[in-house]
Amino acid sequence: MRNKRSRPYNEEDVAFVHQNYAEMTAAQIADELGISKFQVAKIVTELRKAGVDLPKKTAKRANPVELYIKKNKIPTKSAPAARKTGGRKKKA
């Protein structure tokens, strides 16, 4: 299978990434602009290096395992509580 080639990014792409980075995932931005998600990451890195304050991401990719469990209403058991061991014993 051949990888999709992307085009070089331009100033309008940088502006779009800057405005929409917090609300969209890198893959969504890449699909919208027609560039690769690695180019989106590079734009973000260069913006941060230049001192631009980008907000933290609010859009994250959903965990497919959790989606499957919720969709099929599979019962889950609670996680076991951590045991307290009191730390490592010293050698005599």
N, CA, C and O atoms as CSV, one atom per row, in Angstrom:
chain,resi,resn,atom,element,x,y,z
A,1,MET,N,N,0.842,-1.173,0.000
A,1,MET,CA,C,0.000,0.000,0.000
A,1,MET,C,C,0.890,1.240,0.000
A,1,MET,O,O,1.835,1.333,0.783
A,2,ARG,N,N,0.596,2.148,-0.844
A,2,ARG,CA,C,1.422,3.338,-0.997
A,2,ARG,C,C,0.943,4.435,-0.051
A,2,ARG,O,O,-0.257,4.666,0.090
A,3,ASN,N,N,1.892,5.105,0.594
A,3,ASN,CA,C,1.538,6.197,1.491
A,3,ASN,C,C,1.090,7.415,0.704
A,3,ASN,O,O,1.564,7.662,-0.405
A,4,LYS,N,N,0.187,8.163,1.279
A,4,LYS,CA,C,-0.311,9.370,0.647
A,4,LYS,C,C,0.736,10.474,0.780
A,4,LYS,O,O,1.234,10.727,1.877
A,5,ARG,N,N,1.066,11.118,-0.307
A,5,ARG,CA,C,2.031,12.219,-0.262
A,5,ARG,C,C,1.311,13.484,0.153
A,5,ARG,O,O,0.168,13.723,-0.236
A,6,SER,N,N,1.992,14.288,0.946
A,6,SER,CA,C,1.388,15.542,1.366
A,6,SER,C,C,2.134,16.702,0.717
A,6,SER,O,O,3.261,16.553,0.244
A,7,ARG,N,N,1.501,17.819,0.705
A,7,ARG,CA,C,2.091,19.005,0.085
A,7,ARG,C,C,2.838,19.801,1.146
A,7,ARG,O,O,2.609,19.593,2.337
A,8,PRO,N,N,3.715,20.699,0.748
A,8,PRO,CA,C,4.381,21.571,1.727
A,8,PRO,C,C,3.357,22.516,2.366
A,8,PRO,O,O,2.428,22.977,1.702
A,9,TYR,N,N,3.534,22.794,3.645
A,9,TYR,CA,C,2.564,23.685,4.300
A,9,TYR,C,C,2.952,25.140,4.060
A,9,TYR,O,O,4.105,25.460,3.770
A,10,ASN,N,N,1.943,26.016,4.190
A,10,ASN,CA,C,2.163,27.436,3.932
A,10,ASN,C,C,1.662,28.268,5.108
A,10,ASN,O,O,1.289,27.723,6.147
A,11,GLU,N,N,1.653,29.582,4.940
A,11,GLU,CA,C,1.303,30.490,6.032
A,11,GLU,C,C,-0.152,30.326,6.477
A,11,GLU,O,O,-0.452,30.438,7.665
A,12,GLU,N,N,-1.053,30.064,5.534
A,12,GLU,CA,C,-2.458,29.873,5.891
A,12,GLU,C,C,-2.641,28.609,6.734
A,12,GLU,O,O,-3.478,28.572,7.637
A,13,ASP,N,N,-1.851,27.575,6.432
A,13,ASP,CA,C,-1.911,26.345,7.221
A,13,ASP,C,C,-1.454,26.593,8.653
A,13,ASP,O,O,-2.044,26.076,9.602
A,14,VAL,N,N,-0.397,27.389,8.799
A,14,VAL,CA,C,0.107,27.714,10.139
A,14,VAL,C,C,-0.959,28.472,10.927
A,14,VAL,O,O,-1.166,28.206,12.111
A,15,ALA,N,N,-1.634,29.414,10.271
A,15,ALA,CA,C,-2.697,30.176,10.936
A,15,ALA,C,C,-3.842,29.257,11.352
A,15,ALA,O,O,-4.384,29.401,12.447
A,16,PHE,N,N,-4.213,28.316,10.487
A,16,PHE,CA,C,-5.296,27.388,10.807
A,16,PHE,C,C,-4.926,26.508,11.997
A,16,PHE,O,O,-5.742,26.290,12.893
A,17,VAL,N,N,-3.693,26.004,12.000
A,17,VAL,CA,C,-3.235,25.162,13.113
A,17,VAL,C,C,-3.246,25.967,14.405
A,17,VAL,O,O,-3.679,25.463,15.441
A,18,HIS,N,N,-2.775,27.212,14.360
A,18,HIS,CA,C,-2.724,28.054,15.549
A,18,HIS,C,C,-4.124,28.298,16.112
A,18,HIS,O,O,-4.303,28.310,17.330
A,19,GLN,N,N,-5.107,28.490,15.253
A,19,GLN,CA,C,-6.456,28.797,15.704
A,19,GLN,C,C,-7.218,27.563,16.176
A,19,GLN,O,O,-8.060,27.672,17.068
A,20,ASN,N,N,-6.944,26.393,15.601
A,20,ASN,CA,C,-7.770,25.219,15.858
A,20,ASN,C,C,-7.067,24.087,16.593
A,20,ASN,O,O,-7.638,23.005,16.733
A,21,TYR,N,N,-5.851,24.304,17.064
A,21,TYR,CA,C,-5.074,23.211,17.658
A,21,TYR,C,C,-5.740,22.641,18.906
A,21,TYR,O,O,-5.709,21.427,19.108
A,22,ALA,N,N,-6.332,23.470,19.739
A,22,ALA,CA,C,-6.905,22.989,20.996
A,22,ALA,C,C,-8.184,22.188,20.773
A,22,ALA,O,O,-8.461,21.248,21.518
A,23,GLU,N,N,-8.960,22.547,19.760
A,23,GLU,CA,C,-10.271,21.916,19.572
A,23,GLU,C,C,-10.260,20.705,18.654
A,23,GLU,O,O,-11.224,19.940,18.631
A,24,MET,N,N,-9.181,20.516,17.894
A,24,MET,CA,C,-9.132,19.422,16.920
A,24,MET,C,C,-7.890,18.574,17.154
A,24,MET,O,O,-6.882,19.050,17.677
A,25,THR,N,N,-7.980,17.316,16.760
A,25,THR,CA,C,-6.803,16.461,16.830
A,25,THR,C,C,-5.905,16.755,15.632
A,25,THR,O,O,-6.332,17.368,14.653
A,26,ALA,N,N,-4.652,16.308,15.729
A,26,ALA,CA,C,-3.708,16.538,14.632
A,26,ALA,C,C,-4.184,15.854,13.354
A,26,ALA,O,O,-4.008,16.389,12.260
A,27,ALA,N,N,-4.782,14.685,13.488
A,27,ALA,CA,C,-5.278,13.969,12.312
A,27,ALA,C,C,-6.431,14.726,11.649
A,27,ALA,O,O,-6.519,14.774,10.423
A,28,GLN,N,N,-7.311,15.314,12.458
A,28,GLN,CA,C,-8.422,16.084,11.898
A,28,GLN,C,C,-7.916,17.327,11.172
A,28,GLN,O,O,-8.394,17.662,10.088
A,29,ILE,N,N,-6.947,18.004,11.776
A,29,ILE,CA,C,-6.370,19.185,11.136
A,29,ILE,C,C,-5.685,18.786,9.833
A,29,ILE,O,O,-5.825,19.466,8.816
A,30,ALA,N,N,-4.945,17.684,9.869
A,30,ALA,CA,C,-4.233,17.216,8.680
A,30,ALA,C,C,-5.206,16.880,7.554
A,30,ALA,O,O,-4.962,17.231,6.400
A,31,ASP,N,N,-6.302,16.205,7.878
A,31,ASP,CA,C,-7.298,15.871,6.859
A,31,ASP,C,C,-7.929,17.130,6.267
A,31,ASP,O,O,-8.151,17.219,5.059
A,32,GLU,N,N,-8.209,18.089,7.125
A,32,GLU,CA,C,-8.839,19.329,6.667
A,32,GLU,C,C,-7.923,20.120,5.729
A,32,GLU,O,O,-8.379,20.678,4.731
A,33,LEU,N,N,-6.627,20.164,6.058
A,33,LEU,CA,C,-5.697,20.975,5.273
A,33,LEU,C,C,-5.049,20.224,4.113
A,33,LEU,O,O,-4.568,20.839,3.161
A,34,GLY,N,N,-5.037,18.893,4.194
A,34,GLY,CA,C,-4.386,18.115,3.151
A,34,GLY,C,C,-2.888,17.969,3.368
A,34,GLY,O,O,-2.138,17.726,2.422
A,35,ILE,N,N,-2.454,18.118,4.614
A,35,ILE,CA,C,-1.054,17.899,4.965
A,35,ILE,C,C,-0.991,16.710,5.911
A,35,ILE,O,O,-2.033,16.212,6.337
A,36,SER,N,N,0.206,16.242,6.249
A,36,SER,CA,C,0.320,15.091,7.140
A,36,SER,C,C,0.243,15.542,8.598
A,36,SER,O,O,0.489,16.705,8.917
A,37,LYS,N,N,-0.101,14.600,9.472
A,37,LYS,CA,C,-0.175,14.948,10.893
A,37,LYS,C,C,1.214,15.224,11.455
A,37,LYS,O,O,1.346,15.906,12.471
A,38,PHE,N,N,2.240,14.705,10.811
A,38,PHE,CA,C,3.602,14.998,11.245
A,38,PHE,C,C,3.955,16.456,10.929
A,38,PHE,O,O,4.682,17.104,11.682
A,39,GLN,N,N,3.436,16.957,9.818
A,39,GLN,CA,C,3.638,18.373,9.506
A,39,GLN,C,C,2.894,19.251,10.503
A,39,GLN,O,O,3.382,20.321,10.869
A,40,VAL,N,N,1.719,18.813,10.946
A,40,VAL,CA,C,0.978,19.551,11.970
A,40,VAL,C,C,1.800,19.601,13.255
A,40,VAL,O,O,1.908,20.652,13.887
A,41,ALA,N,N,2.376,18.472,13.636
A,41,ALA,CA,C,3.208,18.426,14.838
A,41,ALA,C,C,4.433,19.331,14.693
A,41,ALA,O,O,4.845,19.980,15.654
A,42,LYS,N,N,5.004,19.374,13.509
A,42,LYS,CA,C,6.165,20.230,13.266
A,42,LYS,C,C,5.781,21.698,13.375
A,42,LYS,O,O,6.533,22.494,13.938
A,43,ILE,N,N,4.633,22.064,12.849
A,43,ILE,CA,C,4.161,23.449,12.956
A,43,ILE,C,C,3.992,23.821,14.424
A,43,ILE,O,O,4.411,24.898,14.848
A,44,VAL,N,N,3.377,22.927,15.197
A,44,VAL,CA,C,3.151,23.185,16.621
A,44,VAL,C,C,4.477,23.336,17.350
A,44,VAL,O,O,4.626,24.230,18.183
A,45,THR,N,N,5.441,22.475,17.050
A,45,THR,CA,C,6.753,22.549,17.684
A,45,THR,C,C,7.435,23.865,17.361
A,45,THR,O,O,7.997,24.509,18.247
A,46,GLU,N,N,7.391,24.267,16.103
A,46,GLU,CA,C,8.030,25.517,15.706
A,46,GLU,C,C,7.334,26.725,16.322
A,46,GLU,O,O,7.999,27.693,16.689
A,47,LEU,N,N,6.011,26.688,16.444
A,47,LEU,CA,C,5.294,27.786,17.097
A,47,LEU,C,C,5.695,27.899,18.565
A,47,LEU,O,O,5.931,28.997,19.070
A,48,ARG,N,N,5.770,26.755,19.244
A,48,ARG,CA,C,6.163,26.774,20.660
A,48,ARG,C,C,7.603,27.238,20.822
A,48,ARG,O,O,7.923,27.958,21.768
A,49,LYS,N,N,8.481,26.827,19.896
A,49,LYS,CA,C,9.881,27.240,19.943
A,49,LYS,C,C,10.009,28.756,19.742
A,49,LYS,O,O,10.905,29.390,20.300
A,50,ALA,N,N,9.113,29.320,18.948
A,50,ALA,CA,C,9.134,30.754,18.688
A,50,ALA,C,C,8.515,31.552,19.831
A,50,ALA,O,O,8.550,32.782,19.810
A,51,GLY,N,N,7.951,30.875,20.824
A,51,GLY,CA,C,7.397,31.565,21.978
A,51,GLY,C,C,5.902,31.784,21.928
A,51,GLY,O,O,5.364,32.496,22.776
A,52,VAL,N,N,5.214,31.201,20.969
A,52,VAL,CA,C,3.761,31.337,20.872
A,52,VAL,C,C,3.120,30.441,21.923
A,52,VAL,O,O,3.470,29.267,22.047
A,53,ASP,N,N,2.175,31.003,22.680
A,53,ASP,CA,C,1.517,30.250,23.740
A,53,ASP,C,C,0.303,29.529,23.154
A,53,ASP,O,O,-0.752,30.133,22.964
A,54,LEU,N,N,0.459,28.240,22.872
A,54,LEU,CA,C,-0.660,27.435,22.376
A,54,LEU,C,C,-1.391,26.833,23.563
A,54,LEU,O,O,-0.754,26.351,24.500
A,55,PRO,N,N,-2.719,26.851,23.538
A,55,PRO,CA,C,-3.459,26.249,24.651
A,55,PRO,C,C,-3.304,24.736,24.666
A,55,PRO,O,O,-2.981,24.126,23.647
A,56,LYS,N,N,-3.535,24.137,25.828
A,56,LYS,CA,C,-3.469,22.679,25.930
A,56,LYS,C,C,-4.600,22.078,25.124
A,56,LYS,O,O,-5.646,22.697,24.925
A,57,LYS,N,N,-4.370,20.857,24.663
A,57,LYS,CA,C,-5.381,20.180,23.850
A,57,LYS,C,C,-6.594,19.813,24.695
A,57,LYS,O,O,-6.464,19.343,25.826
A,58,THR,N,N,-7.770,20.036,24.127
A,58,THR,CA,C,-8.998,19.580,24.763
A,58,THR,C,C,-9.597,18.427,23.962
A,58,THR,O,O,-10.391,17.650,24.491
A,59,ALA,N,N,-9.222,18.315,22.691
A,59,ALA,CA,C,-9.716,17.235,21.839
A,59,ALA,C,C,-8.702,16.101,21.845
A,59,ALA,O,O,-7.535,16.293,21.503
A,60,LYS,N,N,-9.155,14.934,22.233
A,60,LYS,CA,C,-8.281,13.773,22.243
A,60,LYS,C,C,-8.965,12.633,21.514
A,60,LYS,O,O,-10.192,12.566,21.442
A,61,ARG,N,N,-8.163,11.751,20.984
A,61,ARG,CA,C,-8.688,10.571,20.315
A,61,ARG,C,C,-9.276,9.644,21.363
A,61,ARG,O,O,-8.657,9.395,22.398
A,62,ALA,N,N,-10.458,9.138,21.097
A,62,ALA,CA,C,-11.122,8.243,22.042
A,62,ALA,C,C,-10.417,6.894,22.081
A,62,ALA,O,O,-9.911,6.422,21.063
A,63,ASN,N,N,-10.386,6.275,23.255
A,63,ASN,CA,C,-9.780,4.956,23.412
A,63,ASN,C,C,-10.721,3.919,22.803
A,63,ASN,O,O,-11.853,3.783,23.267
A,64,PRO,N,N,-10.284,3.177,21.768
A,64,PRO,CA,C,-11.175,2.220,21.112
A,64,PRO,C,C,-11.638,1.094,22.029
A,64,PRO,O,O,-12.742,0.578,21.854
A,65,VAL,N,N,-10.824,0.706,22.993
A,65,VAL,CA,C,-11.217,-0.364,23.917
A,65,VAL,C,C,-12.369,0.116,24.797
A,65,VAL,O,O,-13.341,-0.612,25.000
A,66,GLU,N,N,-12.263,1.331,25.316
A,66,GLU,CA,C,-13.341,1.865,26.151
A,66,GLU,C,C,-14.624,2.050,25.345
A,66,GLU,O,O,-15.717,1.796,25.851
A,67,LEU,N,N,-14.493,2.494,24.089
A,67,LEU,CA,C,-15.677,2.637,23.237
A,67,LEU,C,C,-16.371,1.293,23.018
A,67,LEU,O,O,-17.598,1.208,23.061
A,68,TYR,N,N,-15.578,0.245,22.784
A,68,TYR,CA,C,-16.128,-1.093,22.572
A,68,TYR,C,C,-16.865,-1.574,23.821
A,68,TYR,O,O,-17.962,-2.123,23.726
A,69,ILE,N,N,-16.262,-1.366,24.986
A,69,ILE,CA,C,-16.882,-1.808,26.240
A,69,ILE,C,C,-18.202,-1.077,26.474
A,69,ILE,O,O,-19.196,-1.694,26.856
A,70,LYS,N,N,-18.211,0.242,26.245
A,70,LYS,CA,C,-19.439,1.018,26.437
A,70,LYS,C,C,-20.508,0.635,25.420
A,70,LYS,O,O,-21.686,0.520,25.759
A,71,LYS,N,N,-20.086,0.439,24.165
A,71,LYS,CA,C,-21.034,0.129,23.093
A,71,LYS,C,C,-21.730,-1.203,23.335
A,71,LYS,O,O,-22.938,-1.323,23.132
A,72,ASN,N,N,-20.970,-2.200,23.768
A,72,ASN,CA,C,-21.524,-3.534,23.976
A,72,ASN,C,C,-21.987,-3.782,25.400
A,72,ASN,O,O,-22.408,-4.890,25.732
A,73,LYS,N,N,-21.914,-2.765,26.244
A,73,LYS,CA,C,-22.372,-2.833,27.635
A,73,LYS,C,C,-21.791,-4.047,28.353
A,73,LYS,O,O,-22.520,-4.824,28.968
A,74,ILE,N,N,-20.494,-4.197,28.269
A,74,ILE,CA,C,-19.784,-5.300,28.907
A,74,ILE,C,C,-19.509,-4.919,30.351
A,74,ILE,O,O,-18.933,-3.861,30.607
A,75,PRO,N,N,-19.911,-5.760,31.305
A,75,PRO,CA,C,-19.648,-5.429,32.715
A,75,PRO,C,C,-18.154,-5.539,33.016
A,75,PRO,O,O,-17.467,-6.437,32.530
A,76,THR,N,N,-17.677,-4.612,33.821
A,76,THR,CA,C,-16.268,-4.613,34.204
A,76,THR,C,C,-16.169,-4.750,35.708
A,76,THR,O,O,-17.064,-4.327,36.439
A,77,LYS,N,N,-15.074,-5.345,36.170
A,77,LYS,CA,C,-14.860,-5.418,37.604
A,77,LYS,C,C,-13.942,-4.278,38.006
A,77,LYS,O,O,-13.150,-3.788,37.202
A,78,SER,N,N,-14.057,-3.866,39.244
A,78,SER,CA,C,-13.247,-2.734,39.691
A,78,SER,C,C,-11.789,-3.156,39.829
A,78,SER,O,O,-11.480,-4.329,40.037
A,79,ALA,N,N,-10.917,-2.189,39.711
A,79,ALA,CA,C,-9.484,-2.451,39.819
A,79,ALA,C,C,-9.137,-2.820,41.257
A,79,ALA,O,O,-9.701,-2.244,42.187
A,80,PRO,N,N,-8.226,-3.766,41.460
A,80,PRO,CA,C,-7.861,-4.147,42.825
A,80,PRO,C,C,-7.125,-3.009,43.514
A,80,PRO,O,O,-6.389,-2.253,42.881
A,81,ALA,N,N,-7.335,-2.900,44.819
A,81,ALA,CA,C,-6.673,-1.854,45.587
A,81,ALA,C,C,-5.194,-2.202,45.731
A,81,ALA,O,O,-4.823,-3.373,45.811
A,82,ALA,N,N,-4.371,-1.183,45.763
A,82,ALA,CA,C,-2.932,-1.396,45.896
A,82,ALA,C,C,-2.613,-1.891,47.303
A,82,ALA,O,O,-3.150,-1.388,48.290
A,83,ARG,N,N,-1.719,-2.899,47.379
A,83,ARG,CA,C,-1.329,-3.422,48.685
A,83,ARG,C,C,-0.284,-2.512,49.304
A,83,ARG,O,O,0.577,-1.961,48.618
A,84,LYS,N,N,-0.381,-2.372,50.590
A,84,LYS,CA,C,0.628,-1.601,51.299
A,84,LYS,C,C,1.665,-2.580,51.822
A,84,LYS,O,O,1.367,-3.429,52.662
A,85,THR,N,N,2.872,-2.456,51.323
A,85,THR,CA,C,3.931,-3.393,51.718
A,85,THR,C,C,4.862,-2.789,52.747
A,85,THR,O,O,5.676,-3.500,53.336
A,86,GLY,N,N,4.760,-1.510,52.970
A,86,GLY,CA,C,5.618,-0.884,53.959
A,86,GLY,C,C,7.016,-0.607,53.438
A,86,GLY,O,O,7.908,-0.287,54.224
A,87,GLY,N,N,7.226,-0.716,52.170
A,87,GLY,CA,C,8.537,-0.452,51.606
A,87,GLY,C,C,9.407,-1.687,51.559
A,87,GLY,O,O,8.977,-2.775,51.942
A,88,ARG,N,N,10.591,-1.524,51.104
A,88,ARG,CA,C,11.533,-2.630,50.953
A,88,ARG,C,C,12.263,-2.891,52.267
A,88,ARG,O,O,12.678,-1.960,52.958
A,89,LYS,N,N,12.411,-4.162,52.598
A,89,LYS,CA,C,13.094,-4.513,53.843
A,89,LYS,C,C,14.593,-4.429,53.641
A,89,LYS,O,O,15.118,-4.785,52.586
A,90,LYS,N,N,15.267,-3.953,54.666
A,90,LYS,CA,C,16.713,-3.823,54.600
A,90,LYS,C,C,17.359,-5.144,54.931
A,90,LYS,O,O,16.834,-5.934,55.715
A,91,LYS,N,N,18.516,-5.376,54.320
A,91,LYS,CA,C,19.272,-6.604,54.605
A,91,LYS,C,C,19.977,-6.440,55.926
A,91,LYS,O,O,20.389,-5.341,56.297
A,92,ALA,N,N,20.115,-7.555,56.640
A,92,ALA,CA,C,20.758,-7.511,57.953
A,92,ALA,C,C,22.244,-7.420,57.851
A,92,ALA,O,O,22.931,-7.374,58.871
